[in-house]
Amino acid sequence: LPPEVPIHERKNMAYMGTVVTYGRGKGVVVATGFDTVFGKLAYELQKEDREPTPLQKRLEHFGRVITAIVSILVVLVFIEELFEGLNVYEGFLTAISLAVSAVPEGLPAVLTITLALGVQRMARRNAIVRRLASVETLGNATVICTDKTGTLTRNEMTVKKIYVNGKFIRVTGSGYEPEGEFIDDNGVKIKPLGDSTLKKLLLIGLLCNDSKLVRKSTTWTITGDPTEGALVVTAVKAGLNQEETRETFPRINEIPFDSRRKRMSTLHVIEGKPVLYSKGAPEVLLNLCSHIEENGIVRPITDTDKKKILEAAKKMASEALRVLALAYRDFERTPTELKEEDERYLVFVGLVGMIDPPRPEVKAALKKAREAGIKVIMVTGDHKDTAVAIAKEIGLIDDPENVTVLTGSDLDKMDEEEFAEIVDKVHIFARVSPEHKLKIVKYLKRKGHIVAMTGDGVNDAPAVKHADIGIAMGIRGTDVTRDAADLILADDNFATIVAAIEEGRTIYENVRKFIRLLLSANWDEIAVVFVSALLDMPIPFTPAQILWINLLTDGFPALALGLDPPEPDIMKRPPRSPKEKIYEKMELFFLVSVILSLFAWVAPFWIALQLKDTLPEARTLAFTQAVIFELLLALNCRSEKHFVFGNLKILLANKSLLLAVLASLVLQLLVIYLPPLQYMFNTSPLTYLDWALVTVFACTAILLSPKFWDKPLLRSPRKK
């Protein structure tokens, strides 16, 4: 073949990474390593740079804002201190302490630990994270593009109907468990091996087959193609023994399945005579049949018979069943070489209809995703009718009349503008190729969506890599796809994606919680230091005390906020906009926090200056009051939607935070009352009156609930 022939049309080539599920063949190796198509794809994936996640973008913007504000304030305070008469050294120390107060130095450590612990929790739910930064991106997903087979379904093809002797037979049971019954149109249970034609159909399905039913501990599975596996399971349900049957009637030749031929044939010796067994697409196999067997009697097939068979096949297909026809041919003597010409003059036996049953947990997961404002799009290589039927059964669509379905050929006919307009309105993409998947991801991202895309094959890797959240299958996925992915589903289950999104949302909410705490605490300190300098008052805290306050708030409480359990309604909120700032709607909260801290910190310090004999005593009171204020604020930061101190259940939900607050209080008491620490932090014991004053002013932090104050100070103009 010439070099310009597309890869998928190179019928004379087998590619590295391809899984051989059936058939036999010989070949010559013409490329290895990075010279293979597989290797070139892996190399291209290594070269491609990752786009920063929404959280990385937000934190980068956040860092620039903090740096600019701190730089301006430090310069202003330094100049103000010089005007107040302080020498350069003292002014520099004050400015440095201010900078320490303003910068949330605990943020990187707390963020990393929070993400790492989130990864552990996700792993326990069968979601294995390959990129730490992608954890938060999951919480922002607006669209999930998911495959059908194995993700929404169990990837266990199950025969549901058989058409034989001009009648339908229903087969019960699900998956690969070889337990089930055969029931006729009248609802009567039948013995399948008692009907010679039905027995022959089951025998053809078992022998013209490369799959095998295997028992693993307490479960059954198949090796080979799931469609062929379904035929084996059905034969075993009927009472045939697969090993014994295959030993009794060994295969002596075959014509393997080919997508062009849409059929497969095997040659066996049955009762001393060579017999060809064939299975394939009904419309293909029926054209090769010259006879039909009904109730053990073989007669020439008529046009009426063919019309009736095709109508039966159409009826089964409308029920989302994958339909195969089965036939045979007797030979007088064994053909020396089996050719396609030998597949003519077949005797039609019957039809088999099978379906891949949906996973039972998918329906609830889809409902949860819908409530969370996430659009789920089925992207499958299966037939349109099969996809729609499965989508209806699992609740992906409610009304099949009002569903938008596009096939791969539809995509090829559309121009860019037309596809861009409709891409996020489609419910199902059917008969799509990996190239189509990549196109779908690109156009969804252009429309501003955060896209999660699943994939398992090597060719899916570019789409998985290009998605905001690439998701690979842990069971069915190839190494290249797993390397390209951000998330691996250990159980190949769609419900795991939704669980991972819930975890991602929880992590992002927790990041906002501890950023709220860290910024509030640090900006409260900077405001008090700045205003004290302006009022020509002594600064309420020593540099060591400022560091201690930061340690207590940036340490255990902030980390405990990162472990906060999800709020009950977290999956009933719409996804956050990718353009949303990490501190979105916190501006008014920060302003109120600064104003309240100026009152709650400076006022008791001024009172203490009037009542106390020494500055260290007054500073101890202000220092302790600031610590308790921030610890109460940490409890208040637990929820943006609820008033924490008005809901005991929410208040007590995070045991880690309660322990962190208690531990911080104990450490503060040690600093106040333990002599070595008193010397280190320049503190003195507090009296009962001091504690009363501290408690009254510190409890004003209870008023700082995000529920009341989370409103933007400046509203951006609405886009028309």
N, C-alpha and C positions, 0 to 999 in steps of 0.2 A: 504493500500500500504506500502511496506517496506521503511525505511528511506532513502535508497540510490537512490530511484527513483528521477531523476532530477525534478526541480521545474516545468518546462514547460510541464512535462508529468503527473503531479499530477492532473488528471482530476476530482478528488473528492474534490478539495480544491478551495476556493475563498480567495483571498489575499487582505489585507488591502491596500487601495490606488487604487484598481481597480474601474473603473467607469462602472456602470451598465447602458447600453444604451437601452436594451430591454430585455423582458422575465421576468419570475417570478421564485422565488425559496425560499427555507427555508434552514437554516444551523445552526450549533452549533459552537459557538465561542470557539476556542481551544488555542488562544494566543492573548495577548494584548501588547501594547507598544513596548519596545525594543525586546520582544520575537517574534514578527512577522518578516517575511522576510523584510517587508518595514522598520521596526524599526532597524533591523540588518544592513541594507544597509545604513540608515541614520547615524548610529553609526560609521560604517567604514569610511564614508565620513568625519565625524568630526575628526577622528584620523589621516587621511592622511595629511601630511605636504604639503604646497604649494611650488612649485618650484619658486625661484625668477624670476621676469620678466626680460626681456633684459635690461630695463632701470635701474632696481635695480642693476643688475650685472655691468653695465657700470659705474654707479655712485660709486659703491663700489671700482672698479678699479681706477676710477678718484680720489677718496678720498685718496687711498693709494699713488698714484703718487704725489699728491699735498703735502701730509704730509711729504713724503721723501724729496722732493725738498726744501720745506720751512725749514725743520729741518737743512739740510745741509747749506743753505744760512744764516740762523740766526746764526749758530755757526761761520761761516766764517766772517760775519760782526762783530760779537762780538769780535773775535780775532783780526781782522783788526783795530777796534776802540781802543783796548788796546795797540796795537803797535803804533798807532798814538798819544798816550799819554793821551787819555781820561781815567778818572777814571772808576772803575767798574760800578758805578751807572749810569753814562752817557752812557757808552757802552751798559749797559743792557736796558736802555730806547730806545736807537736807534734800538737795536735788536728787542725789543718788537714792536716798530712802524713798523718795517719791516715785522714782522710776521702778524700784523694787515693788512698791505697792501697786503700781498700775499694771504691770505685766503679769498675766496669769501663768507663772512659770510651771505650775503643776499640770497644765493642759496637755502637753505631749505625752507625759507618762500616763495620765488618767485615760486619755483617748486610746492609747495603744493597749492598755490593760483591758479597757471596756470592749474593744474590738476583738481582742484575743479570747476573752471569756465568752463573747457572743459566738465566736467560731466554735468553741467547745459545745455550747448549747445546741448549735445547728447540727453539729456532727452527731449528737445524740438523737437528732430527728432525721438522720439519714441524708443530710445535706452537707457535703464536704466542700469547704471553701478553699480555693487555691490562691486567691489574692485577698489579703486582709482588707485592703481599701474598698473592695467590691461589696463588702458586707452591708455597708450603709446604702449603696446604690440600689440594692434589692428593695429597700423600703420606699424608694421613689419610683418604682416601676409603674408605668401607666398602661403598658401593653405586654401581654404574654403571648408569644407565638409558639404554639406547642404542636408536636407531632401527635398523631392519633395512636398508631400501633405501639403498644407497650407502655405508653405514658398515660393516655386516657383510658386505654384498654389493657387487658392483662397479658397481651401477646401470647394467648393460648387459644388458637383457633379451635372451634368446637362445631362439630356437625350437628345441625338442628333439624334438617329435613332431608328426606330421601324421596326421590320420585322413581318408582319402579312399578312395572305391571300396570301402568296408566293411573296409578294412585299415589297419594302422598303419605309418607310415614313420618311421624314426629319422633325425634330422638331426644331423650331427656339427659340431664347431667351437664356439667360445666367444667371447662378446663381440661386437664390431662388425666383427671381421676377416671379410671376405667369402670365407672359405675353408672348405669343408666338403663332406661327401658325403651322399647320400640312400640309405638302406639299408632294404630291406624286411624283413618278418617272418622270412624265411629267411636273413637275413644277407647277401643279395646286393645289391651296389651297383647302383642303377638310374639311368637318365638321366631326370631329372624333366621335361624339355621334350618327351620322347618320349611322355608320357602326356597326352592332351588334357585330361582332367578335372583332373589335378594341375597342369598348366600354367595352366588357368583359375583354380584356387585361388591360385596364386602371382601371377597377373595382378591378381586382385581385391585381394590383400594389398598390392600395389605401388601400384595406382591409387586405391583407396579409402583414402587415406593423405595426411597433411600433413607427414610427416617426410622428411628427406633424409639420405642417407649421404654423408659428406664425408671426404676424405683430408687430414690435416694432417701435413705432413712424412712421418714414418715410421709414423704411427698413423692409425687410422680412428675416426671419431666420428659422431654423428648430431646434427642440429638438429631439435628437436621432441620429441614424446613418446617415451620409451624403448620402450613397447609397440609403437607404430607403427614405430619404428626397427627392431625385431626382424623385422617383416614385410618391410621393405625389404631388410635384410641377407639374409634367406632367399631372396628373389627373385633377388638378385644372385648368391648362391651357386649358384643353379640355372642361371645363365647369362643372365638378363635384364639389359638395360642400362637403368638407371633414367631417365636423361635422354632417351634415344632413345624408350623406351616411353611416357613421359609426353608427349613432343612428338607422337608418332604418334597417341596416344589422349587428347587434351586433355580436361580437365574442363569441362563446360559448365554444370553446376549441382550443387547439393549440399544435403543436410540434415545440418548438423553434429551431432557427438556431443552427447548430453545425458544427464546422470546419471539423469534420469527415464525416458528412452526406452531407455537402455543400448544404443544402436546408432548407426551413422553410415552415410550413403548418399551416393554420388556418381554423377552421370550423365555418360556418355561416348558417343562415337560409335565403334562397333566395326564395321569392314567396312561402313560406310555406314548402319548402323542404330543408333538410340539404345539403350543398355544401362545399367541401373541396377545398380551394385555396392554390396553392403551387408556390413557386419561388425558383430558385437555379441555380447552374452551368449547362449550356446547356447539356454537355455530361452526367451529372448525371441524370437530370430530364428527358431527352429524353429516357433514358433506362427504365424509369418507365411509359412511355406513351404507351397506346394501341390504342389510337385514335387521330385524329387531327380535328380541326374545321377550315373551310375555308368558308368565306362569309356566315356564319350562319349555315352551313351544317356540321354535324359531321359524319366522316367516319373512318374506320380502317386505321391506319398509316402503310405505306409501307417502305421498305428499301430505296426506291428511295426518299421518303419524308424525311427520316432521313438524307440521304446523302446530300440532298438539304439544309436542315436546318443547318447541321454542316458546310457546305460550306459558308452559310450566316453568321454563327457565326464567322468563321475564317476570313472572309472578314471584319467584324466589328472590330475584335480584331487587325487586321493589321493596322487599322486606330486609334489604341490606345484607343479603346472604351472598357470599362468594360461591359461584356455581361451577361445578366441574361435571363433565360427562364421562362415563366409563363404558368401554366397549372391548370386544375381543375378536380374534380370528383364529380358526383352527387350520393347521397345516397338515398335509399328508406326510411330509417329511421335513426335517429340519433344514432351513435355509443355510447355505454355506456362509453367506454374508447378509446381515440384516440391512435392508435399505428402506428409504422412505416409500418406495413403491409397494413394499410389503404391508404398509399401513392402510391399504385400500381394502374394500370388500369386508369391512368390519361389521360385527353384529352389535347393535346398540343394546345396552342393558339398562341404564338408568342415569339419573342425575343425583348429585350430592350438593346440598347447600350448607355452607358453614359460616359462622360469624365469630369474631374475636370479642368476647364479652367485656363490657365496660368494667373498670375497677369500681367496687361498691362505694369507696370513699370519695370518688371524684365528684359526684353530684353535690355533696356538701361543700367540697372545696371550691367548686365553681360558684356556688351561691355566696360563699365567703368573699371570693375575689370580686364578684359583682357588687356586693355591699361596700367593698373597699374602693370602688370606683375604678377598678382595673378591667380593661377590655381583654377578653381571651379570644384569640384567633386560632382556629385549627388550620394547620399547614400540613397537608398529607399527600402522599403519592397515590392514595387509593381513589377509586371511582367516586364521582360526585354523589351518586345516590347512596352509596355506602356511608360516606362521610356525613351526609345530611341525616340519615337515619340514626347513626351513632350520636350525632350532636343533639338530636331531639331526645334520644333516650337518656342522655346524661344531663340534660337541662342546659346545654350550651345555647340552644335556641328554643323559643317557646312556640313560635308559629312558622312552620316550614314554608308557608306561602309568602312571608315577609322577610325572608332571609336572603342575604347577598352572598352568592357563591361564584367564585371565579376559578376557572381551570388554567393550567399552564398555557394552553393554546390561546385562551382569552388574553392572558398577560402579554403574549408575544404579538398580538394584534393591536394592543393599545399603544398610543404615543405617550410620551413622558408626562405631559400636562394632564391627560385624561387619567392616567394611573395615579398620579400624585393627588388628584382630587378625590379618588374613590378608595385609596389604599386603607385608610383607617375606618372605613364604613363596611368593609368586607367581614363576614363572619367565618367563612371557610374558603381556603385556597386548596383545590383538589388537583390531582395529577400534576403536581409541581416537581421540578427538578431542583437540585442544590443551587443552581444558578438563579432560579426564581426566588429561592429563600433569601439569598444575598440581596437581590433587588428589593424584596419586600422590606428587609431590615433598613436598607439605605433610605427608602422613601418614607418609612415611618419616622426615622430619626430626623429627616428634613422637616417634618411637620411638628417637631418639637417633642416627640414622645421619648420616654425612657423605655427601651425595648429589651425584653428578655426573650431569647431565642434558644430552643432546644435543638439538639442534633446528636446523631450517633455515628453516621458513616464518615469516611475520610473526606468526601466531597462536601460535607456539611461544615467542615472546619472554617472556611472563610466567613460564612454567615454567623457562626458562633463567635468567631473572633471579632467581627465588626459590630456585633450587638453590644449594648451597654452592659448587659449581663448575659454572658454566654454560658449555656447550661448543657453539659454533656451527660450521657447516660453511663452509669457505672457498670451496668451489666452488659448492655449491648454496644456501648460506645467503643470506638477505636482509640488507640493511644494518641494519634494525632489530634482527634477531636477533644480528648480529655486535656491534652497539653494546651489547646487553644481556649479552653473554657475557664470561666471564673468560678463556676460552681459545678460539682459533680453530684448527681443523684444516685446514691448507693442502691436505691430500690427502684430506679426508673419510674417513679410515681409522680403524677401531676400534683397530688395533694402535698407532696414534700416541697414543691415550688412555692405554694401558697403559705406553708408553714415557714419557709425561709424568708418570704416577704414580710410576714408578721414579725419575725425576729429582727429583720432589717429595720423595720419601722420602729420597733422597740429601742433598738440601739441608737437610731437617730434622735428619737425623743429623749433618750437618756443623755446623749451628747449635749442637746440643748439645755437639759436640766443642769448639768454641771457647769456648762458655760455661763448660764444665768447666775449660778452661785458664785463662780470665780470672778466674773466681771463685777457683780454687785459688791462682793466683799472688797475687791481691790479698788473699785471706784469710790466706795464709801470711805476707804482709808485715805485715798488721794484727796478727796474733797475736804475731809477733816484737817489733814495736814496743810492744804492750801489755804483754807479759810482761817485756820489758827494763825498762820503766818501773816495773812492780811490784817487780822485783828490785833496783831502784835501780842498774841498770847503764846505761852510756851507750847510746843508741840506735845499733844497728849500722850504720845508713845515714843519710846526710845527705838533706835534702829533694831535692836535685838527683839523688842516686843512686836515691832511690825513684822519681822520675819516669823516670829512665833504665831501670830494671828494668821499669816499666810499659810504656815505649815498645818495648822489645825483645820483651816477651811479648805485648802488645796489638797490636803492629804486624805484622811479616812472618810470624812463626809462626802467629798467630791467623788471618790472612788466608789463609795456605797451607792451614790446616785446612779453611777454607771451600771450597777447591778439591779436597778429597779425593775420589778416585774411589769409586764405590759398592762396598760389600763384596759378595762373590760371593753371599751368601745374603740380600741385602736384600729380595728379592721372595719370600722363603720365610718371612717373618715376618708375623704378623697385624698389621692396622692398629692404630696407637696410639689409645687412648681420647681423645676430645675433651676430657675432664676432666683428663687427665694434665698435671701441672706440667712446665714446661720443664726443671726440674732433678730430675725424678722419679728416685728411687733413688740420687741422688748424695750424700745426706746423710752416710752412713757414709764415703764416699770423701773428702768434704771434711774430716770429723773426723780421719781417718787422715792426710790431707795436712797438716793443721795440726799434729798431734802430731809427725809426722815432720820437718816443717820446723823446729819448735821445737828438736828434737834436732840436725838437720843444719845449722841456721843459727846457733843460739845457742852450741852447743858449740864449734865452731871459732873463733867470735868470742871466746869466753871464753879459749880456749887462746891465741889470738893476743894478747889483752890481757896475758897473763902473759909471753909471749915477745918481744913487740915493744916498741920504745922509745916509740913515739908512737901516739895514737889513729887518725890517718889510715892508718897501715900496717895496723892491725887491721881497720879498716873496709874497706880495699881487699880484704883476704882474704875477709871476710864478703860483701861486695858481689859479688865475682866468683863465689864459691861459690853465691850466690842465683841469679845469672844462669844458670849452667850447670845448676843444679838445675831451673829452670823450662824450659830448652830440652829437657832430657831428658824432663821431664813432658809437653811438647808432643808428643813422639814417642809417648809412652805413651797420650796421649788419642785416638789414631787409631782405636781400636776398643774397643767395649764387650764384644764377644763373644770376642776373642782376645787372648792375651798377645803384644804386638807384638815385644818383644825376644826372644821364643822362636820367631818366624816371620819369617825373613829376607825372604820374598816380600812380606809385608805391610809390613815395615819400610821396604823400598826402593820400594814402589809409588807413593808420593807424592814425586815428584822436586822439586816446588815447595817442600815442607816441608823436605826435606834441604838445599836451597839456602838457604832462609830461616834455618835453624839455623846453617849455615856462615857466612852473612853476619852474623848476630848475634854469633857468636863472634869474627869479625874485628873488628867494631865494638867489642866489649868489650876486645879486645887493644889497639886504638888508644887507648881511654880510659885503659888502664893504663900504656902505654909512650910515648905521644905527649905531649911536654911541655905544649903548649897545653891539651890535654884533661885532663892531670893537674892542671893549675892550676884548670880549670873545675870538675872533679868531685872535687877534693881527694883524689887517689889517688897511689899510689907503686908502683914495680915490685915484682913478686912473685919470690921466690926459688924454686929447685927444690923445696925442702922445703915452701914455701907451696903450690905447685902439687900436690904429693903429697897434702897435707892437703885441699885443695879437691876434688881428684878423688875421694878416698875418701868424703867426706861427700856430695858432689853425686850420686854414683852410687846413693845410697839412693833417689833418685827412680825408679829402675828398678822398685822394689817397688810403686810406686803404679799398678798396672794396674787399670782399671775392671772387668776380668773377675773380679778377686778381691774388690773392695770395693763393687761396685754393689748395695747392699742397703738397703732402707728402715730407718731407725733405729726408727721407730714404725709399727707396722702398724695401719691403721684397722680397726675391727671389721667382720667380714663381714656383709653384708646377708642376712637370712634370706628 
